[in-house]
């Protein structure tokens, strides 16, 4: 974790994925960072058109923050703009929907629906009134040293491969495991 100390007196983190809330609390609360558990946004692939009054919003007052950091979390650009002070900065690191296509292909599955990438993210952010100062993109290949690592990874990100079922995919997983072993031996 990058050390951002000294943190401003009013520093808040929010988490919406329940499996990571205990780890977030254990790491953040001793540093004085307040943790808010809430749903910040619908998935970015679902953001289209004017704001929906039923869309979750962040439980913060308008213009509360000088900086909003976001890492791998869906976000509503209009909400980010709302909670940022004028001349505030929004910094985000995201994973696009193309990220798991090679994994899904390895498992014999079609690409995931709901495409989201840097160009769509940029359009969403700019259409909300935020200015994009810089952006980049990286496509790192997946590499697993054994089949247990692959299964563990897929179970850790259930949204990427919701149809994953180790029992029904047992034959495919055995073939993949054999291929990984052969590659390790060569």
C-alpha positions as YAML, in Angstrom:
chain: A
units: angstrom
residues:
- id: 1
  name: UNK
  ca: [0.00, 0.00, 0.00]
- id: 2
  name: UNK
  ca: [1.27, 3.45, -0.89]
- id: 3
  name: UNK
  ca: [1.92, 5.62, 2.13]
- id: 4
  name: UNK
  ca: [-0.09, 8.81, 1.77]
- id: 5
  name: UNK
  ca: [0.77, 10.16, 5.23]
- id: 6
  name: UNK
  ca: [0.18, 12.62, 6.56]
- id: 7
  name: UNK
  ca: [-3.49, 12.24, 5.72]
- id: 8
  name: UNK
  ca: [-5.91, 15.16, 5.97]
- id: 9
  name: UNK
  ca: [-7.87, 15.24, 9.22]
- id: 10
  name: UNK
  ca: [-11.05, 14.39, 7.31]
- id: 11
  name: UNK
  ca: [-10.13, 11.23, 5.42]
- id: 12
  name: UNK
  ca: [-12.83, 8.73, 4.54]
- id: 13
  name: UNK
  ca: [-12.81, 5.44, 2.71]
- id: 14
  name: UNK
  ca: [-15.84, 3.61, 1.48]
- id: 15
  name: UNK
  ca: [-16.17, -0.05, 0.64]
- id: 16
  name: UNK
  ca: [-19.08, -1.75, -1.01]
- id: 17
  name: UNK
  ca: [-17.91, -5.34, -1.43]
- id: 18
  name: UNK
  ca: [-18.72, -7.14, 1.82]
- id: 19
  name: UNK
  ca: [-15.95, -9.77, 1.61]
- id: 20
  name: UNK
  ca: [-13.32, -7.02, 1.84]
- id: 21
  name: UNK
  ca: [-14.95, -4.90, 4.57]
- id: 22
  name: UNK
  ca: [-13.18, -6.68, 7.49]
- id: 23
  name: UNK
  ca: [-9.76, -6.26, 5.86]
- id: 24
  name: UNK
  ca: [-10.50, -2.61, 5.04]
- id: 25
  name: UNK
  ca: [-11.59, -1.93, 8.62]
- id: 26
  name: UNK
  ca: [-8.54, -3.67, 10.08]
- id: 27
  name: UNK
  ca: [-6.20, -1.68, 7.87]
- id: 28
  name: UNK
  ca: [-7.86, 1.74, 7.91]
- id: 29
  name: UNK
  ca: [-9.36, 2.27, 11.36]
- id: 30
  name: UNK
  ca: [-6.00, 2.18, 13.22]
- id: 31
  name: UNK
  ca: [-4.78, 4.98, 10.92]
- id: 32
  name: UNK
  ca: [-7.73, 7.21, 11.81]
- id: 33
  name: UNK
  ca: [-9.41, 6.79, 8.45]
- id: 34
  name: UNK
  ca: [-13.18, 6.52, 8.75]
- id: 35
  name: UNK
  ca: [-14.72, 3.60, 6.86]
- id: 36
  name: UNK
  ca: [-18.18, 3.89, 5.35]
- id: 37
  name: UNK
  ca: [-19.84, 0.77, 3.95]
- id: 38
  name: UNK
  ca: [-22.18, 1.71, 1.14]
- id: 39
  name: UNK
  ca: [-23.03, 1.03, -2.47]
- id: 40
  name: UNK
  ca: [-21.38, 3.82, -4.40]
- id: 41
  name: UNK
  ca: [-22.73, 3.21, -7.86]
- id: 42
  name: UNK
  ca: [-24.22, 0.75, -10.25]
- id: 43
  name: UNK
  ca: [-21.67, -0.91, -12.53]
- id: 44
  name: UNK
  ca: [-20.15, 1.55, -14.99]
- id: 45
  name: UNK
  ca: [-21.43, -0.50, -17.92]
- id: 46
  name: UNK
  ca: [-24.96, 0.35, -16.69]
- id: 47
  name: UNK
  ca: [-24.39, 4.12, -16.50]
- id: 48
  name: UNK
  ca: [-26.26, 5.71, -19.36]
- id: 49
  name: UNK
  ca: [-28.52, 8.69, -19.71]
- id: 50
  name: UNK
  ca: [-29.63, 11.04, -16.96]
- id: 51
  name: UNK
  ca: [-29.14, 10.09, -13.31]
- id: 52
  name: UNK
  ca: [-31.72, 7.66, -12.00]
- id: 53
  name: UNK
  ca: [-33.23, 8.80, -8.68]
- id: 54
  name: UNK
  ca: [-33.05, 5.16, -7.52]
- id: 55
  name: UNK
  ca: [-29.31, 4.91, -8.34]
- id: 56
  name: UNK
  ca: [-27.25, 4.68, -5.17]
- id: 57
  name: UNK
  ca: [-25.36, 7.78, -4.23]
- id: 58
  name: UNK
  ca: [-22.44, 8.39, -1.94]
- id: 59
  name: UNK
  ca: [-23.49, 9.45, 1.57]
- id: 60
  name: UNK
  ca: [-21.34, 12.59, 1.60]
- id: 61
  name: UNK
  ca: [-22.24, 16.27, 1.40]
- id: 62
  name: UNK
  ca: [-21.65, 18.24, -1.77]
- id: 63
  name: UNK
  ca: [-18.07, 19.51, -2.20]
- id: 64
  name: UNK
  ca: [-16.68, 17.51, 0.76]
- id: 65
  name: UNK
  ca: [-13.35, 16.38, -0.67]
- id: 66
  name: UNK
  ca: [-10.25, 17.85, -2.30]
- id: 67
  name: UNK
  ca: [-9.21, 14.42, -3.58]
- id: 68
  name: UNK
  ca: [-11.23, 11.32, -4.44]
- id: 69
  name: UNK
  ca: [-9.22, 8.14, -5.01]
- id: 70
  name: UNK
  ca: [-10.85, 5.09, -6.54]
- id: 71
  name: UNK
  ca: [-9.25, 1.72, -7.16]
- id: 72
  name: UNK
  ca: [-11.10, -1.04, -9.02]
- id: 73
  name: UNK
  ca: [-14.49, 0.17, -7.82]
- id: 74
  name: UNK
  ca: [-17.43, 1.20, -9.97]
- id: 75
  name: UNK
  ca: [-18.13, 4.91, -9.74]
- id: 76
  name: UNK
  ca: [-20.72, 7.40, -10.87]
- id: 77
  name: UNK
  ca: [-18.85, 10.36, -12.39]
- id: 78
  name: UNK
  ca: [-21.71, 12.74, -11.53]
- id: 79
  name: UNK
  ca: [-21.45, 11.65, -7.89]
- id: 80
  name: UNK
  ca: [-17.68, 12.13, -7.94]
- id: 81
  name: UNK
  ca: [-18.17, 15.64, -9.32]
- id: 82
  name: UNK
  ca: [-20.82, 16.35, -6.67]
- id: 83
  name: UNK
  ca: [-18.59, 15.41, -3.72]
- id: 84
  name: UNK
  ca: [-15.41, 17.06, -5.09]
- id: 85
  name: UNK
  ca: [-14.60, 20.62, -4.11]
- id: 86
  name: UNK
  ca: [-14.04, 23.02, -7.01]
- id: 87
  name: UNK
  ca: [-10.60, 22.29, -8.47]
- id: 88
  name: UNK
  ca: [-10.61, 18.91, -6.68]
- id: 89
  name: UNK
  ca: [-8.88, 15.88, -8.19]
- id: 90
  name: UNK
  ca: [-10.30, 12.45, -9.01]
- id: 91
  name: UNK
  ca: [-7.76, 9.66, -9.51]
- id: 92
  name: UNK
  ca: [-8.93, 6.18, -10.46]
- id: 93
  name: UNK
  ca: [-7.38, 2.86, -11.43]
- id: 94
  name: UNK
  ca: [-9.80, 0.52, -13.16]
- id: 95
  name: UNK
  ca: [-9.98, -2.90, -14.74]
- id: 96
  name: UNK
  ca: [-11.79, -2.94, -18.06]
- id: 97
  name: UNK
  ca: [-14.05, -5.69, -19.25]
- id: 98
  name: UNK
  ca: [-11.44, -6.94, -21.73]
- id: 99
  name: UNK
  ca: [-9.28, -7.97, -18.77]
- id: 100
  name: UNK
  ca: [-10.99, -11.32, -18.28]
- id: 101
  name: UNK
  ca: [-11.63, -12.20, -21.92]
- id: 102
  name: UNK
  ca: [-8.52, -14.41, -22.14]
- id: 103
  name: UNK
  ca: [-9.49, -16.15, -18.89]
- id: 104
  name: UNK
  ca: [-13.05, -16.69, -20.12]
- id: 105
  name: UNK
  ca: [-11.67, -18.02, -23.42]
- id: 106
  name: UNK
  ca: [-9.40, -20.44, -21.53]
- id: 107
  name: UNK
  ca: [-12.52, -21.74, -19.74]
- id: 108
  name: UNK
  ca: [-14.40, -22.12, -23.03]
- id: 109
  name: UNK
  ca: [-16.76, -19.21, -22.28]
- id: 110
  name: UNK
  ca: [-17.89, -16.31, -24.43]
- id: 111
  name: UNK
  ca: [-16.59, -12.82, -23.65]
- id: 112
  name: UNK
  ca: [-18.42, -11.06, -20.85]
- id: 113
  name: UNK
  ca: [-21.31, -8.78, -21.73]
- id: 114
  name: UNK
  ca: [-21.39, -5.13, -20.85]
- id: 115
  name: UNK
  ca: [-18.21, -3.76, -22.40]
- id: 116
  name: UNK
  ca: [-16.33, -1.08, -20.45]
- id: 117
  name: UNK
  ca: [-12.92, 0.30, -21.34]
- id: 118
  name: UNK
  ca: [-10.78, 3.41, -21.15]
- id: 119
  name: UNK
  ca: [-12.59, 5.23, -23.97]
- id: 120
  name: UNK
  ca: [-16.02, 4.64, -22.40]
- id: 121
  name: UNK
  ca: [-14.68, 5.62, -18.96]
- id: 122
  name: UNK
  ca: [-13.29, 8.83, -20.45]
- id: 123
  name: UNK
  ca: [-16.63, 9.65, -22.12]
- id: 124
  name: UNK
  ca: [-18.47, 9.01, -18.84]
- id: 125
  name: UNK
  ca: [-16.09, 11.19, -16.83]
- id: 126
  name: UNK
  ca: [-16.06, 14.04, -19.35]
- id: 127
  name: UNK
  ca: [-19.85, 13.96, -19.83]
- id: 128
  name: UNK
  ca: [-20.24, 14.50, -16.08]
- id: 129
  name: UNK
  ca: [-18.12, 17.65, -16.32]
- id: 130
  name: UNK
  ca: [-14.77, 16.33, -15.11]
- id: 131
  name: UNK
  ca: [-11.62, 17.08, -17.08]
- id: 132
  name: UNK
  ca: [-9.31, 14.17, -17.93]
- id: 133
  name: UNK
  ca: [-5.69, 15.18, -17.41]
- id: 134
  name: UNK
  ca: [-4.10, 11.81, -18.18]
- id: 135
  name: UNK
  ca: [-5.04, 8.20, -18.85]
- id: 136
  name: UNK
  ca: [-3.32, 4.99, -19.75]
- id: 137
  name: UNK
  ca: [-4.07, 1.38, -20.48]
- id: 138
  name: UNK
  ca: [-2.31, -1.90, -19.87]
- id: 139
  name: UNK
  ca: [-3.19, -5.46, -20.81]
- id: 140
  name: UNK
  ca: [-1.19, -7.89, -18.69]
- id: 141
  name: UNK
  ca: [-1.55, -11.60, -19.48]
- id: 142
  name: UNK
  ca: [-2.94, -14.05, -16.94]
- id: 143
  name: UNK
  ca: [-0.46, -16.66, -15.78]
- id: 144
  name: UNK
  ca: [-1.30, -19.38, -13.29]
- id: 145
  name: UNK
  ca: [1.24, -21.78, -11.84]
- id: 146
  name: UNK
  ca: [-1.36, -24.40, -10.93]
- id: 147
  name: UNK
  ca: [-5.04, -25.05, -11.33]
- id: 148
  name: UNK
  ca: [-5.76, -24.28, -7.65]
- id: 149
  name: UNK
  ca: [-4.50, -20.73, -8.26]
- id: 150
  name: UNK
  ca: [-6.84, -20.37, -11.23]
- id: 151
  name: UNK
  ca: [-9.82, -21.67, -9.24]
- id: 152
  name: UNK
  ca: [-8.96, -19.41, -6.30]
- id: 153
  name: UNK
  ca: [-8.68, -16.40, -8.57]
- id: 154
  name: UNK
  ca: [-11.99, -17.05, -10.33]
- id: 155
  name: UNK
  ca: [-13.75, -17.52, -6.99]
- id: 156
  name: UNK
  ca: [-12.24, -14.25, -5.74]
- id: 157
  name: UNK
  ca: [-13.75, -12.28, -8.63]
- id: 158
  name: UNK
  ca: [-17.16, -13.94, -9.08]
- id: 159
  name: UNK
  ca: [-18.49, -11.12, -11.25]
- id: 160
  name: UNK
  ca: [-15.94, -11.91, -13.98]
- id: 161
  name: UNK
  ca: [-16.98, -15.55, -14.43]
- id: 162
  name: UNK
  ca: [-20.38, -15.92, -12.73]
- id: 163
  name: UNK
  ca: [-21.04, -19.20, -14.53]
- id: 164
  name: UNK
  ca: [-17.86, -20.81, -13.15]
- id: 165
  name: UNK
  ca: [-18.62, -24.21, -11.63]
- id: 166
  name: UNK
  ca: [-15.67, -26.42, -10.69]
- id: 167
  name: UNK
  ca: [-17.84, -29.55, -10.71]
- id: 168
  name: UNK
  ca: [-19.28, -29.18, -14.19]
- id: 169
  name: UNK
  ca: [-15.92, -27.90, -15.52]
- id: 170
  name: UNK
  ca: [-13.91, -30.71, -13.89]
- id: 171
  name: UNK
  ca: [-12.77, -32.25, -17.19]
- id: 172
  name: UNK
  ca: [-11.65, -28.91, -18.60]
- id: 173
  name: UNK
  ca: [-9.87, -28.03, -15.34]
- id: 174
  name: UNK
  ca: [-8.01, -31.35, -15.42]
- id: 175
  name: UNK
  ca: [-6.87, -30.68, -18.99]
- id: 176
  name: UNK
  ca: [-5.74, -27.17, -18.04]
- id: 177
  name: UNK
  ca: [-3.90, -28.57, -15.01]
- id: 178
  name: UNK
  ca: [-2.08, -31.08, -17.22]
- id: 179
  name: UNK
  ca: [-1.11, -28.30, -19.63]
- id: 180
  name: UNK
  ca: [0.22, -26.15, -16.76]
- id: 181
  name: UNK
  ca: [2.27, -29.10, -15.46]
- id: 182
  name: UNK
  ca: [3.71, -29.84, -18.93]
- id: 183
  name: UNK
  ca: [4.67, -26.19, -19.34]
- id: 184
  name: UNK
  ca: [6.34, -26.13, -15.92]
- id: 185
  name: UNK
  ca: [8.36, -29.25, -16.78]
- id: 186
  name: UNK
  ca: [9.65, -27.86, -20.06]
...
